[in-house]
């Protein structure tokens, strides 16, 4: 058994009820069949305009027609933030929208993920979305061991966060939790949103693009108040490993920020 993940990133539309594909098509690896066991997405506002909310629908389409069952109509919630009447509001945090699903996909199946923004908005929101898949659906397990890496960065290019060396007794990774935070000064039109990627020279781990547990709307640079923190939890996975394997962690955000983002990534294993 082994779990994998693929992600896309892009910008939503501006008109009410407009549907925009997020990123390129997703093509599953050769081999399979693959069980897609989760669909996820996040949306963050780019501009802090009063009376403009974000959120709408996350839509999945099987372009190759070989998902069983066909996910159509494939419309799932993509929860954003409501409007704010103040001209000065904090960079509100948003949760990870992640939904358990169960589709059987052939190797090299092609799907697309799209975002329908429910309301009109001045600037298209930033959106990240993806799927989790593998040989089967992983069981959610109690956490026995857990380690983490941390780094701050500002560039939109992929950044190395760190390397976790698993204990010699490790046999499988059972959970992943990636937190994206904002600790430095805010700048106008800089939402905080992104994905992580895991790799290893010691074990086979492609592909492994996972979501952060939260993202942040852009503030207007002169914010007042503070944001609430959404509930965060480990994503259940089942990735066989060998003791002492080194897991490299990378993070990517779609735009550069003036003040650093902070990425803190936890890997639970047994």
C-alpha positions as CSV (number, residue, x, y, z in Angstrom):
1,X,0.0,0.0,0.0
2,X,1.2,3.5,-0.8
3,X,-0.4,7.0,-0.8
4,X,0.3,9.8,-3.3
5,X,-0.9,13.3,-3.9
6,X,-1.0,15.7,-6.8
7,X,-1.9,19.5,-6.7
8,X,-2.6,22.4,-9.0
9,X,-2.7,26.2,-8.4
10,X,-4.2,29.1,-10.2
11,X,-6.5,32.1,-10.1
12,X,-10.3,32.1,-10.1
13,X,-12.6,34.3,-12.1
14,X,-14.2,37.7,-11.1
15,X,-17.8,37.5,-12.4
16,X,-20.4,35.9,-10.2
17,X,-20.8,32.1,-10.9
18,X,-17.9,32.1,-13.3
19,X,-16.1,28.7,-13.6
20,X,-12.3,28.7,-14.1
21,X,-10.0,25.7,-14.4
22,X,-7.3,25.7,-11.8
23,X,-3.9,25.0,-13.3
24,X,-3.2,22.4,-15.8
25,X,-4.9,19.0,-16.2
26,X,-3.8,16.4,-13.6
27,X,-2.5,13.1,-15.1
28,X,-2.2,10.2,-12.7
29,X,0.9,8.0,-12.9
30,X,1.1,5.0,-15.1
31,X,0.3,1.7,-13.5
32,X,-2.7,1.6,-11.2
33,X,-5.5,1.1,-10.9
34,X,-5.5,4.0,-8.4
35,X,-8.0,4.7,-5.7
36,X,-8.7,8.5,-5.4
37,X,-9.6,8.8,-1.7
38,X,-9.7,12.6,-1.1
39,X,-10.4,15.8,-3.0
40,X,-9.2,19.1,-1.5
41,X,-9.1,22.8,-2.2
42,X,-8.4,26.3,-0.7
43,X,-9.2,29.8,-1.8
44,X,-7.7,33.1,-0.6
45,X,-8.7,36.7,-1.5
46,X,-6.1,38.8,-3.2
47,X,-7.6,42.2,-2.5
48,X,-9.0,43.5,0.8
49,X,-12.2,45.1,-0.6
50,X,-15.1,45.7,1.8
51,X,-18.3,43.8,1.0
52,X,-16.5,41.1,-1.1
53,X,-16.6,37.5,-0.1
54,X,-14.8,34.4,-1.5
55,X,-15.7,30.8,-1.9
56,X,-18.0,28.7,-4.0
57,X,-17.6,25.3,-5.6
58,X,-14.7,22.9,-6.4
59,X,-15.5,21.0,-9.5
60,X,-13.8,17.8,-10.7
61,X,-14.1,16.5,-14.3
62,X,-12.9,13.2,-15.6
63,X,-11.5,14.3,-19.0
64,X,-10.3,10.8,-20.0
65,X,-13.6,9.2,-19.0
66,X,-12.0,6.3,-17.1
67,X,-12.9,7.1,-13.5
68,X,-15.3,4.6,-11.8
69,X,-17.8,5.8,-11.0
70,X,-17.8,8.9,-13.2
71,X,-17.6,11.8,-10.7
72,X,-20.0,14.0,-12.7
73,X,-21.6,16.3,-11.6
74,X,-18.5,16.4,-9.3
75,X,-19.5,19.6,-7.5
76,X,-18.1,20.0,-3.9
77,X,-17.9,22.9,-1.4
78,X,-15.0,25.2,-1.5
79,X,-15.5,27.4,1.5
80,X,-14.0,30.9,1.6
81,X,-14.4,33.9,3.8
82,X,-17.4,36.2,4.0
83,X,-17.3,39.9,3.2
84,X,-16.1,42.4,5.8
85,X,-17.6,45.8,6.2
86,X,-14.5,47.4,7.6
87,X,-11.8,49.0,5.5
88,X,-9.2,47.6,7.8
89,X,-9.4,43.9,8.5
90,X,-7.0,41.2,9.4
91,X,-5.6,38.6,7.0
92,X,-8.3,36.1,7.9
93,X,-7.3,32.4,8.0
94,X,-9.2,29.8,6.0
95,X,-9.4,26.1,6.6
96,X,-8.4,23.3,4.3
97,X,-11.5,22.0,2.4
98,X,-10.9,18.2,2.2
99,X,-13.5,15.7,1.3
100,X,-13.3,11.9,1.4
101,X,-14.2,10.3,-1.9
102,X,-13.9,6.9,-3.5
103,X,-13.1,6.7,-7.2
104,X,-11.2,4.0,-9.1
105,X,-8.9,5.5,-11.7
106,X,-6.9,3.8,-14.4
107,X,-3.2,4.6,-14.9
108,X,-2.7,7.9,-16.8
109,X,-6.3,9.0,-16.1
110,X,-6.7,12.7,-16.8
111,X,-8.9,15.0,-14.6
112,X,-9.4,18.7,-14.3
113,X,-10.2,20.8,-11.2
114,X,-12.2,24.0,-11.5
115,X,-13.4,26.8,-9.2
116,X,-16.8,28.5,-9.4
117,X,-16.7,31.7,-7.4
118,X,-20.2,32.3,-6.0
119,X,-20.0,36.1,-5.9
120,X,-18.4,38.8,-8.1
121,X,-15.1,39.9,-6.8
122,X,-12.7,42.7,-7.9
123,X,-9.6,40.5,-8.3
124,X,-9.7,36.7,-8.9
125,X,-8.9,34.7,-5.8
126,X,-5.9,32.5,-5.5
127,X,-6.8,28.8,-5.5
128,X,-4.9,25.6,-4.8
129,X,-6.5,22.2,-5.1
130,X,-5.6,18.5,-5.5
131,X,-6.3,14.9,-5.0
132,X,-5.0,12.2,-2.7
133,X,-4.8,8.7,-4.2
134,X,-3.0,5.3,-3.8
135,X,-3.4,1.6,-4.0
136,X,-6.3,1.8,-1.5
137,X,-7.9,4.1,1.1
138,X,-5.5,4.5,4.1
139,X,-6.8,3.9,7.6
140,X,-6.6,6.7,10.1
141,X,-4.2,5.5,12.8
142,X,-3.2,6.8,16.2
143,X,0.0,8.8,16.0
144,X,3.0,7.0,17.6
145,X,6.0,9.1,16.5
146,X,6.1,12.6,15.0
147,X,8.9,14.9,13.8
148,X,8.9,18.3,12.0
149,X,10.9,20.8,10.1
150,X,10.5,24.6,9.9
151,X,11.7,27.4,7.7
152,X,10.7,31.0,6.7
153,X,10.7,32.1,3.1
154,X,9.4,34.8,0.8
155,X,10.0,33.7,-2.8
156,X,7.4,32.1,-5.0
157,X,9.9,29.5,-6.3
158,X,10.0,26.2,-4.5
159,X,11.9,26.4,-1.2
160,X,13.6,23.7,0.8
161,X,12.0,23.6,4.3
162,X,14.3,20.9,5.7
163,X,15.0,17.2,6.0
164,X,13.4,14.8,8.5
165,X,15.4,11.6,9.3
166,X,13.0,8.9,10.4
167,X,13.9,6.7,13.4
168,X,15.5,3.3,12.7
169,X,12.3,1.6,13.8
170,X,10.1,3.4,11.3
171,X,8.0,1.3,9.0
172,X,5.4,3.6,7.5
173,X,4.3,7.3,7.4
174,X,0.7,7.5,8.7
175,X,0.0,11.2,8.8
176,X,1.1,14.6,7.3
177,X,0.2,18.1,8.7
178,X,1.7,21.2,7.0
179,X,1.0,24.6,8.6
180,X,1.5,27.8,6.6
181,X,1.7,30.9,8.8
182,X,2.3,34.7,8.5
183,X,4.5,36.3,11.2
184,X,6.1,39.3,9.5
185,X,4.4,42.5,8.4
186,X,1.6,42.4,5.9
187,X,1.7,43.9,2.5
188,X,-1.3,44.7,0.3
189,X,-2.4,42.1,-2.2
190,X,-0.3,39.3,-0.8
191,X,-2.4,36.3,0.2
192,X,-0.7,33.4,1.9
193,X,-1.5,30.1,0.2
194,X,0.5,27.1,-1.2
195,X,1.5,23.5,-1.1
196,X,4.3,21.2,0.1
197,X,6.2,18.5,-1.7
198,X,7.9,15.5,-0.2
199,X,10.8,13.6,-1.8
200,X,13.5,11.1,-0.7
201,X,16.7,9.6,-2.0
202,X,16.2,6.6,0.3
203,X,12.7,5.5,-0.6
204,X,10.3,5.7,-3.6
205,X,7.9,8.6,-3.0
206,X,6.6,10.2,-6.2
207,X,4.3,12.1,-6.5
208,X,3.8,13.7,-3.1
209,X,2.2,17.3,-3.3
210,X,0.2,17.9,-0.2
211,X,-1.9,20.9,1.0
212,X,-1.3,23.2,3.9
213,X,-3.8,23.0,6.7
214,X,-4.7,26.7,6.4
215,X,-4.2,29.8,4.1
216,X,-4.8,33.5,4.6
217,X,-6.6,36.2,2.7
218,X,-4.7,39.3,1.8
219,X,-5.0,42.2,4.3
220,X,-4.9,45.8,3.2
221,X,-1.7,46.7,5.0
222,X,-3.3,48.6,7.9
223,X,-5.2,45.8,9.5
224,X,-7.1,45.9,12.8
225,X,-8.2,43.0,15.0
226,X,-7.0,39.4,14.7
227,X,-7.9,36.2,12.9
228,X,-9.3,33.0,14.3
229,X,-7.5,29.7,13.7
230,X,-9.4,27.0,11.8
231,X,-9.3,23.4,13.1
232,X,-6.3,21.5,11.8
233,X,-5.6,17.8,11.7
234,X,-3.2,15.2,10.2
235,X,-4.0,13.9,6.7
236,X,-4.1,10.1,7.0
237,X,-1.7,8.4,4.6
238,X,0.0,5.1,4.3
239,X,3.6,5.4,2.9
240,X,5.9,2.4,3.4
241,X,9.4,3.6,4.5
242,X,12.6,2.0,5.8
243,X,14.2,2.9,9.1
244,X,16.5,5.9,9.0
245,X,15.1,7.2,5.6
246,X,15.5,10.9,5.0
247,X,12.4,12.8,3.9
248,X,13.0,16.1,2.1
249,X,10.3,18.8,2.5
250,X,9.7,21.6,0.1
251,X,7.1,24.4,0.0
252,X,5.8,26.6,-2.8
253,X,3.5,29.7,-2.8
254,X,2.1,31.1,-6.0
255,X,3.3,34.6,-5.4
256,X,6.3,36.2,-3.6
257,X,5.6,38.0,-0.4
258,X,7.4,41.0,1.1
259,X,7.5,39.6,4.6
260,X,8.3,36.0,5.2
261,X,5.8,33.1,5.3
262,X,6.5,30.4,7.9
263,X,6.1,26.7,7.0
264,X,6.1,24.1,9.7
265,X,5.6,20.5,8.5
266,X,4.9,17.5,10.7
267,X,5.3,13.9,9.6
268,X,3.8,11.2,11.8
269,X,5.0,7.6,11.5
270,X,5.1,4.2,13.1
